[in-house]
Amino acid sequence: MYRHLLVPLDDTELSIETVSRAVKFAHSMGARVSFLHVQADHAASLTGEADAVRLTSPAEYRDTYQDRARALLTKAESAARALGVPCDALVRVGATPYEAILEVAHGAGCDLIFMASHGRRSSVGMMLGSQTLKVLTHGELPVLVSSARESANANPVVAAIREEHRSLAAVLHAWLHLVNTYAQQGGTADVPLMRSMVRYIMEFPAAVRRVKGHGQLYRRLRERTAVFHAELDELERQQERGRSLVEAHAALLDRYDRGAATLAELRDAVEQYARFMWEQMGREEGVIVPAAERYLTEADWSAIHAAFAGTRGSEDDAEAEYRQLFSRIVNSTPA
């Protein structure tokens, strides 16, 4: 029925669930998706933290706010690719976001706009939810509104798993794009950038408590039902193999840096690892998460959420560090 969706996103938590819902809907329709992030037109007004930072520290504004938009859209594209949904991503600047949304929708040939029903003011200074009604009343295209109430009540553990998958998938896509670009254009690969990617993949899940949370999820699902024991066994084997593979890729990158391995070898290894990881994440998100939603109790979810949340303090600092590392990776990768 619909062939091309426009999905406007801000940088609030609602966007995670909006992306998941939009991608699943597009997949069911066989449609493509264009993700859109509208940044405030700072020449038109001066409101909010982002505007003040832009004027007082342009470099910090670029690193903190502009780069965040690309990171947001990169994760959204990864979510679409995970389900085989064709996609692209756009950034526009405008004083009135709803006008930018409608302009892009018509210009891109979209036949449906998929929006959250409510939003909160984000750190970029744009309130997306306040624009939904204006898109509905001023536009001619159909608008599918994703319920904010449902998004607000979304399982925080499932949201955390999806966010982890989007982040890892985005780095994998950036790594693949990087080695393919070097293979096509020639020249020497950016080894420090690729080392940053390896570091992110190796350290991110443990640094932000994901390993402990996944362990709790698997253990409690095993306790509730034996139906998925084989799937859990295979997933745990894949995770162990994944750790070995990324360590091997780190060693291969070192050999490449010394001239002892070729770019073709590096590219083949990255492609193999990316396919392996996408299968692993697909198994967890497509089989284990739905099983957990069916069989686990409220007490189970509370315990799992506590494992994912961990303690405050140094672990929060680690999570902030890896968010910054992610932003540097996706914004340093050639477009």
C-alpha positions in Angstrom: 0.0 0.0 0.0 2.7 2.5 1.1 6.0 2.5 -0.7 8.1 5.3 0.9 7.9 6.4 4.5 9.3 9.6 5.9 10.2 9.2 9.6 11.1 12.5 11.4 13.3 12.0 14.5 14.5 14.1 17.4 17.1 13.0 19.9 14.8 12.0 22.8 14.2 8.5 24.1 11.0 8.3 22.0 13.0 8.1 18.8 14.3 4.7 19.7 10.8 3.2 19.8 9.6 5.3 16.9 12.4 3.9 14.7 11.6 0.3 15.7 7.9 0.7 15.0 8.5 2.5 11.7 11.0 -0.1 10.4 8.7 -3.0 11.3 5.8 -1.3 9.6 7.9 -0.5 6.5 9.1 -4.1 6.4 5.5 -5.4 6.5 4.7 -3.1 3.6 7.8 -3.8 1.6 8.4 0.0 1.7 11.6 2.1 1.9 12.2 4.6 4.7 13.7 8.1 4.7 14.8 9.2 8.2 14.8 13.0 8.8 16.3 15.1 11.6 15.4 18.8 11.6 17.8 21.1 13.3 16.7 24.5 14.6 17.6 27.5 12.4 19.8 29.4 14.8 19.9 32.4 12.5 16.2 32.8 13.1 16.1 32.6 16.8 18.2 32.1 19.9 16.6 29.7 22.3 17.9 26.8 24.4 21.2 25.4 25.4 22.3 24.4 22.0 22.1 27.9 20.6 24.2 29.3 23.5 26.8 26.7 23.0 26.9 27.4 19.3 27.7 31.0 19.9 30.2 30.6 22.8 32.0 27.5 21.6 31.5 26.5 18.0 33.8 23.5 18.2 31.9 22.1 21.2 28.6 22.7 19.4 29.8 20.8 16.4 31.1 17.9 18.5 28.2 17.7 20.9 25.1 18.7 18.8 25.7 18.4 15.1 27.6 15.1 15.4 24.8 13.8 17.6 22.3 14.2 14.7 24.5 12.0 12.5 24.9 9.4 15.2 21.1 9.3 15.7 20.5 8.8 12.0 23.2 6.2 11.6 21.6 4.1 14.3 18.2 4.5 12.6 19.7 3.3 9.3 21.2 0.3 11.0 17.8 -0.6 12.4 16.4 -0.5 8.9 19.2 -2.5 7.4 18.8 -5.2 10.0 15.4 -6.0 8.6 16.5 -5.5 5.0 14.5 -2.2 4.6 16.0 0.2 2.1 16.7 3.5 3.7 18.4 6.9 3.6 18.9 9.7 6.1 18.6 13.5 5.8 19.3 16.5 7.9 17.5 19.8 7.3 17.7 23.2 9.0 14.5 25.2 9.6 12.9 27.6 12.0 9.6 25.7 11.7 10.2 21.9 11.7 6.8 20.9 10.4 7.4 22.9 7.2 10.8 21.1 6.7 9.1 17.8 7.3 6.4 18.5 4.7 8.9 19.9 2.2 11.2 16.8 2.4 8.2 14.5 2.2 7.0 16.0 -1.0 10.5 16.4 -2.4 11.5 12.8 -1.7 8.2 11.4 -3.1 7.1 9.9 0.2 3.5 8.6 0.4 3.3 8.4 4.3 4.8 10.3 7.2 5.4 8.2 10.3 5.6 10.4 13.5 5.5 10.1 17.3 2.4 11.6 18.8 4.3 13.4 21.5 7.8 14.7 22.1 9.9 16.4 24.7 12.3 19.3 24.2 15.6 17.7 23.2 19.1 18.9 23.8 19.1 20.1 20.2 16.3 22.5 21.1 13.5 21.2 18.9 10.2 19.8 20.2 9.2 17.3 17.6 6.0 16.3 19.2 4.6 19.8 19.1 5.0 19.6 15.3 2.9 16.5 14.8 -0.5 18.3 14.9 0.9 20.9 12.4 2.0 18.2 10.0 -1.5 16.7 10.3 -3.3 20.0 9.7 -1.1 21.6 7.1 0.0 18.6 5.0 -1.8 16.6 2.4 0.0 13.3 2.8 -1.3 10.6 5.1 0.3 10.6 8.6 0.6 7.5 10.8 1.0 8.6 14.4 2.9 6.3 16.8 1.4 6.4 20.2 3.6 8.2 22.8 1.8 6.4 25.6 2.8 3.0 24.2 6.3 4.2 23.6 6.5 5.5 27.2 5.4 2.2 28.5 7.8 0.2 26.3 10.0 -2.3 28.2 13.2 -0.5 29.1 15.2 -3.8 28.9 14.0 -4.4 25.3 14.8 -0.7 24.5 18.3 -1.1 25.9 18.9 -4.2 23.8 17.7 -2.5 20.7 19.8 0.5 21.4 22.9 -1.7 21.9 22.2 -3.5 18.7 21.7 -0.2 16.8 25.0 1.2 18.1 27.0 -1.9 17.3 25.4 -2.3 13.9 26.1 1.3 13.1 29.8 0.8 13.9 29.9 -2.3 11.8 28.4 -0.5 8.9 30.9 2.3 9.3 33.7 -0.2 9.4 32.5 -2.0 6.3 32.0 1.3 4.4 35.5 2.4 5.4 37.3 -0.7 4.1 35.2 -0.9 0.9 35.9 2.8 0.2 39.7 2.2 0.6 39.5 -0.9 -1.5 37.7 1.0 -4.3 39.7 4.2 -4.2 43.1 2.9 -3.2 45.4 4.4 -0.7 46.2 3.4 2.9 43.4 2.7 5.4 42.9 4.9 8.4 44.3 2.4 11.0 43.7 4.6 14.1 40.0 5.0 13.1 39.6 1.3 12.6 41.3 0.6 16.0 38.7 2.9 17.5 36.0 0.7 15.9 37.6 -2.5 17.3 37.8 -0.9 20.7 34.2 0.1 20.7 33.0 -3.4 19.6 35.2 -5.1 22.2 34.6 -2.9 25.2 31.2 -1.2 24.8 28.9 -4.0 26.0 30.9 -4.7 29.1 31.5 -1.1 29.9 27.8 -0.2 29.9 26.7 -3.3 31.8 25.1 -5.1 28.9 27.0 -8.4 29.4 25.5 -8.8 33.0 22.1 -7.8 31.8 22.1 -10.3 28.9 23.2 -13.0 31.4 20.2 -12.3 33.6 17.8 -12.4 30.7 19.1 -15.8 29.4 19.1 -17.3 32.9 15.6 -16.3 33.8 14.3 -17.4 30.4 15.8 -20.8 30.9 14.1 -21.0 34.3 10.7 -20.2 32.8 10.7 -22.5 29.8 12.9 -25.2 28.2 11.6 -24.4 24.7 14.4 -22.0 23.9 17.3 -23.8 25.5 18.8 -24.8 22.2 18.5 -21.2 20.9 20.1 -19.8 24.1 22.9 -22.4 23.9 23.7 -21.4 20.3 23.5 -17.7 21.1 26.0 -18.1 23.9 28.3 -20.0 21.6 28.0 -17.2 19.1 28.8 -14.6 21.7 31.9 -16.5 22.7 33.0 -16.9 19.1 32.3 -13.2 18.5 34.8 -12.2 21.2 37.4 -14.5 19.6 36.7 -13.1 16.1 37.1 -9.5 17.1 40.3 -10.2 18.9 41.6 -11.9 15.7 40.5 -8.9 13.7 42.5 -6.6 16.1 45.5 -8.8 15.5 44.9 -8.7 11.7 44.7 -4.9 11.9 48.1 -4.8 13.6 49.5 -7.0 10.8 48.0 -4.7 8.2 49.6 -1.7 9.9 53.0 -3.5 9.8 52.5 -4.3 6.1 52.1 -8.0 6.9 48.5 -8.3 5.7 46.6 -6.8 2.7 43.6 -4.5 2.6 41.7 -7.3 0.8 42.3 -9.7 3.7 41.2 -7.0 6.1 38.0 -6.3 4.0 37.1 -10.0 3.8 37.6 -10.4 7.6 35.4 -7.3 8.3 32.6 -8.6 6.0 32.7 -12.0 7.6 32.5 -10.5 11.1 29.7 -8.1 10.2 27.6 -10.9 8.8 28.3 -13.0 11.9 27.3 -10.2 14.2 24.1 -9.3 12.3 23.0 -12.9 12.5 23.7 -13.0 16.3 21.8 -9.7 16.9 19.0 -10.9 14.7 18.7 -14.1 16.7 18.6 -12.3 20.0 16.1 -9.6 18.9 14.0 -11.8 16.7 13.8 -15.0 18.8 15.0 -14.5 22.4 13.4 -11.1 23.1 9.9 -12.1 21.9 10.2 -15.3 23.9 11.2 -13.3 27.0 8.2 -11.0 26.5 6.0 -14.0 26.4 7.3 -16.0 29.4 9.0 -13.7 31.9 7.2 -12.2 34.8 7.2 -8.7 36.1 9.6 -9.7 38.8 11.9 -11.2 36.2 12.0 -8.0 34.2 12.7 -5.9 37.3 15.7 -8.0 38.1 17.0 -7.9 34.5 16.4 -4.1 34.4 18.5 -3.8 37.6 21.3 -5.7 36.0 21.2 -3.5 32.9 20.9 -0.3 35.0 23.8 -1.3 37.3 25.0 1.3 39.7 25.5 5.0 39.2 28.8 6.9 39.1 31.8 5.5 37.3 29.7 3.3 35.1 27.7 6.3 33.9 31.0 8.0 33.1 32.0 4.9 31.0 28.7 5.0 29.2 29.2 8.7 28.4 32.8 7.9 27.2 31.5 5.3 24.8 28.8 7.6 23.5 31.5 10.1 22.6 33.6 7.4 21.0 30.6 6.3 18.9 30.0 9.8 17.8 33.7 10.2 16.8 33.6 7.0 14.8 30.5 7.7 12.8 31.5 11.3 12.2 35.0 10.4 11.1 33.9 7.8 8.6 33.8 9.2 5.0 30.3 9.7 3.8 
